[in-house]
Amino acid sequence: MSTTGSDERIKYESYWWEAAPRPDLPVPTLPARAEVAVVGSGYAGLACALRLARGGRDVWVFDAEAAGWGASSRNQGQIGAIFKRSFKQLDDGYGRAKTLAIYREGQRGVAFVKELIRSEGIECQLEENGRLVLAYTPEDYDDLARELEVLRREIDFSADMVSRAEQRREIGSDFYYGAQVRHADAAIHGGLFHQGLLDRAMAAGATIAPHTPVTAIRRESKGFEIETPRGRVAADEVVIATNGYTGRATPALRRRLLPMGAYTIATEPLDPETVRRINPNRRVCSDTRKLLFGIRTAPAEPRLVMGGRASLIETDVRKTVPILRRTMTEVFPELEGVGISHAWTGFLAFTFRHLPSIGTWDGMHYALGCSGTGVAANTWLGDRVAARILGADDTATAFDDIPFDTRPFYTGYPWFLGPAVWWYRHKDRTAHRPAA
Ligand SMILES: Cc1cc2nc3c(=O)[nH]c(=O)nc-3n(C[C@H](O)[C@H](O)[C@H](O)COP(=O)(O)OP(=O)(O)OC[C@H]3O[C@@H](n4cnc5c(N)ncnc54)[C@H](O)[C@@H]3O)c2cc1C
């Protein structure tokens, strides 16, 4: 067990890249024409490409970097449907029927990813142990309990409440005020899941073009023209799956998304007994802070992986390590002084409504705006986009009619994020947290 606490040996890249390094794929010669051009080779782009290739379409997947370089090989690997808007906020904004439909859609995404992993035989260390939603305040606990009463009554939602008095059987911390245990949620090795999807998509016939940024997309009389530094490609259909990395090639979509850095650390291997005490049931954990903190046990080693929004504005990941370390020891005082082995960051994307978005824009399909829950949601929506292109029945989702809106003068650079994060942090710091 490491007790050094020294940051000198930290590797500043995704822990998941140890077991799943970014693939060194050849850069192919571009064709004059492709039936479908998918921009982005994360979960959304690959889930889409897989279904399209199996459906007999000639699919090309472009990525500006190595395949899966974006959030899909950097996330915490928590599978779930944790919407940034609470049940009550959704209920107040959209009404009961729509709120329940959104929750059901979240459940479909979770079920889809688990089934995809099983049916494709993807070895990505799937652990189906559920989630702890940890109450940051007593009021949050009461809200979770009230929400659960409705969800149990209205949809098949498998969860239980665990009071603060009992929470030590779930988490080695007295920091929280109880929790909701959601049984359907799960954990994966995010890098191996990406690798598995990549292998399946290529085996099905999709071609991956890494290191090939799409710099412009023009609408033509028949289809589109994709511009890259390596040449132009005509395409009948285009799918935008660029999420937190959406850039200038699709300005209208970019101004509908709020890219946001998430910062994560992995501890050095710990005494297995410590890990068992911290997370005895190996559940994925997320708390109810305005600036959510996520916690999980690494799949194959006795390490903990944790993180969240550790900075007001985007910053060098090195600067976030002391902040994340402080949050870690606030929650788990016994981890004071443990070593951190990896620290990394990546971008996810929120929509202004804090819900994922799927649809078409100027003839292009898109699945974007994971809003923090993209392992399940963006994989599922990527698949749904493909099903639509293939003309399948029953491809409606609960997100279809939720407006994908923007704000006046917003072009895609969220200058207001700093003040917003400051405000959320202030709300978290001043929240009513009575002593036990
Ligand atoms: C640190 C971190 C922790 C997270 N933890 C979780 C979690 O535990 N659970 C969860 O559900 N979600 C989590 N997320 C979010 C989740 O990882 C993402 O929602 C999901 O991976 C998005 O997948 P995607 O395929 O839509 O986009 P990405 O995986 O981000 O892929 C987008 C790709 O598009 C490429 N690209 C962009 N522009 C262009 C262009 N012009 N031309 C070519 N290529 C382009 C990029 O290079 C990138 O590879 C986390 C995210 C981060 C960063």
The ligand as a Gaussian input file, in Angstrom:
#p B3LYP/6-31G(d) Opt

LIG

0 1
 C      -13.323000      12.565000     -16.877000
 C      -14.691000      12.129000     -17.354000
 C      -15.456000      11.270000     -16.571000
 C      -16.712000      10.839000     -17.032000
 N      -17.376000       9.882000     -16.322000
 C      -18.540000       9.382000     -16.812000
 C      -19.183000       8.299000     -16.180000
 O      -18.668000       7.704000     -15.229000
 N      -20.385000       7.871000     -16.670000
 C      -20.961000       8.465000     -17.788000
 O      -22.048000       8.052000     -18.183000
 N      -20.333000       9.449000     -18.442000
 C      -19.136000       9.913000     -18.008000
 N      -18.479000      10.863000     -18.710000
 C      -19.047000      11.311000     -19.996000
 C      -18.824000      10.261000     -21.103000
 O      -17.502000       9.829000     -21.097000
 C      -19.169000      10.885000     -22.445000
 O      -20.494000      11.341000     -22.399000
 C      -19.093000       9.894000     -23.596000
 O      -17.874000       9.210000     -23.621000
 C      -19.301000      10.667000     -24.889000
 O      -19.078000       9.798000     -25.960000
 P      -19.118000      10.387000     -27.426000
 O      -18.821000       9.279000     -28.342000
 O      -20.389000      11.127000     -27.633000
 O      -17.949000      11.503000     -27.457000
 P      -16.386000      11.380000     -27.227000
 O      -15.990000      10.084000     -26.677000
 O      -15.947000      12.586000     -26.490000
 O      -15.816000      11.404000     -28.720000
 C      -15.869000      12.547000     -29.530000
 C      -14.740000      12.423000     -30.565000
 O      -14.979000      13.362000     -31.603000
 C      -13.710000      13.709000     -32.133000
 N      -13.861000      14.948000     -32.913000
 C      -14.308000      16.158000     -32.484000
 N      -14.361000      17.019000     -33.506000
 C      -13.941000      16.353000     -34.615000
 C      -13.787000      16.728000     -35.968000
 N      -14.066000      17.954000     -36.422000
 N      -13.327000      15.794000     -36.829000
 C      -13.043000      14.539000     -36.423000
 N      -13.187000      14.144000     -35.124000
 C      -13.633000      15.040000     -34.242000
 C      -12.836000      13.857000     -30.903000
 O      -11.456000      13.755000     -31.226000
 C      -13.357000      12.719000     -30.021000
 O      -12.533000      11.556000     -30.100000
 C      -17.226000      11.326000     -18.276000
 C      -16.463000      12.195000     -19.052000
 C      -15.203000      12.588000     -18.613000
 C      -14.400000      13.504000     -19.477000

